[in-house]
Amino acid sequence: MKFREFTTSSGKKVLAGRNAENNERVIEQAEENEIVLHTEKPGSPFCNIKADKKEVSEKDIYEAGIFCASHSHDWRNNKKDVVVHVFSGKDIYKNKRMKTGTFEVKKFREIIAGKNHIKNFKNKDADN
């Protein structure tokens, strides 16, 4: 199964899972020095910006956050701003008891994917 893909305005490729199994594959291929995103609430793709984090701008992160949020259950169910966690590939871990598609993160920061930005993204996405 292929990943969802998105390209930021600066040309950075972003990969996202389509389901729990696909999220496993997104995390497996993410490098330690790359940025990964997931919404605060369950039911979201893991998204991976395919570039060294030193080369990724805050705008790239925000655009990837909008992409991540737009495919989340939080957005689907609430149509409000969505809290997105941003972290490095090196901060992700999994223990044997965690179900498929579930991971723990050692440290992260939060961004807010704004409702209007998500709406505009979804409208552009529907046009393509």
CORCOR-V526516 format. One record per backbone hydrogen bond with DSSP energy under -1.0 kcal/mol. NH is the residue of the N-H (numbers start at 0). CO is the residue of the C=O. If there is no record, write none. Layout:
nh	co
NH	CO
NH	CO
This chain:
nh	co
3	15
5	13
7	11
10	7
13	5
14	47
15	3
16	45
22	18
23	19
24	20
25	21
26	22
27	23
28	24
33	30
35	86
36	46
37	84
39	82
46	36
47	14
48	34
49	12
50	48
52	32
54	51
55	52
60	56
61	57
62	58
63	59
64	60
65	61
66	62
67	63
68	64
69	65
70	67
71	68
72	42
75	71
76	72
77	73
78	74
81	112
83	110
84	37
85	108
86	35
88	33
89	31
90	87
91	88
92	103
97	94
101	98
103	92
105	90
108	85
110	83
112	81
117	113
118	114
119	115
120	116
121	117
122	118
123	119
124	120
125	121
126	122
